[in-house]
Amino acid sequence: MELKKQIEIIKDVRLIALAKFIIPFCIAGVAVLLFWLAGPETYTKYATVFSIYSFVPIGGPLAAVVAGLTLDIPGIALISFLIFTDGVLALFLVWNFDYAKKIPGLGKLVERAEEGGEKAIRKYKWAERFGFIGVVILVIFPFQWTGSAVGSIIGRLIGMTPLMTLLAVVLGTFIRSTLIVYFSWLVTLLVKPFF
């Protein structure tokens, strides 16, 4: 009877691990489907912002916001989209950090992010002392090795729970995106009379 209970516990743990691996991909898939159903113009706008945000190594968040505002995406929608993007990435990393390193291709990216997280912890020792607030600040101001992916990993490396790490990344992304959107609007208002 004891062995049967242990086997059931192992099965449950494996199912939970599988669910934690699949859920972020399902959430992202549903979002892509909804953007696709919204029409090619909407899909193209958000795909452009996502590409710039994800693949521009330096200044990606700023470039993505400028691109989004140029493409006439409303500020609230743009902020929400960037929070969603970082939230899904953070959710995947906080739940699957160890598994993600074993996935071909993705594993290399996670290992690079982990190296970046370790470098950031060494360079910004204050982030470890401040815990939650430190991770939020590292996400708000993406220094050389930080951002939402590295913030997720740093949160886990310093012992934060997955939920607290996810909340820190989402809060940091919200603050950063909001500041960039409103700063861009301010610059546009100040420069517009001259053109």
Buried (B, 14 or more C-beta within 10 A) or exposed (E): EEEEEEEEEEEEEEEEBEEBBEBBEEBBEEBBEEBEEEEEEBBEBBBBBBEBBEEBEEEBBBBBBBBBBEBEBEBEEBBEBBBBBBBBBBBBBBBBBEBBBEEEEBEEEBEEBBEBBBBBBEEBEEBBEBBBBBBBBBBBEBBEBBBBBBBBBBBBBBEBEBEBBBBBBBBBBBBBBBBBBEEBEEEEEEEEEEE
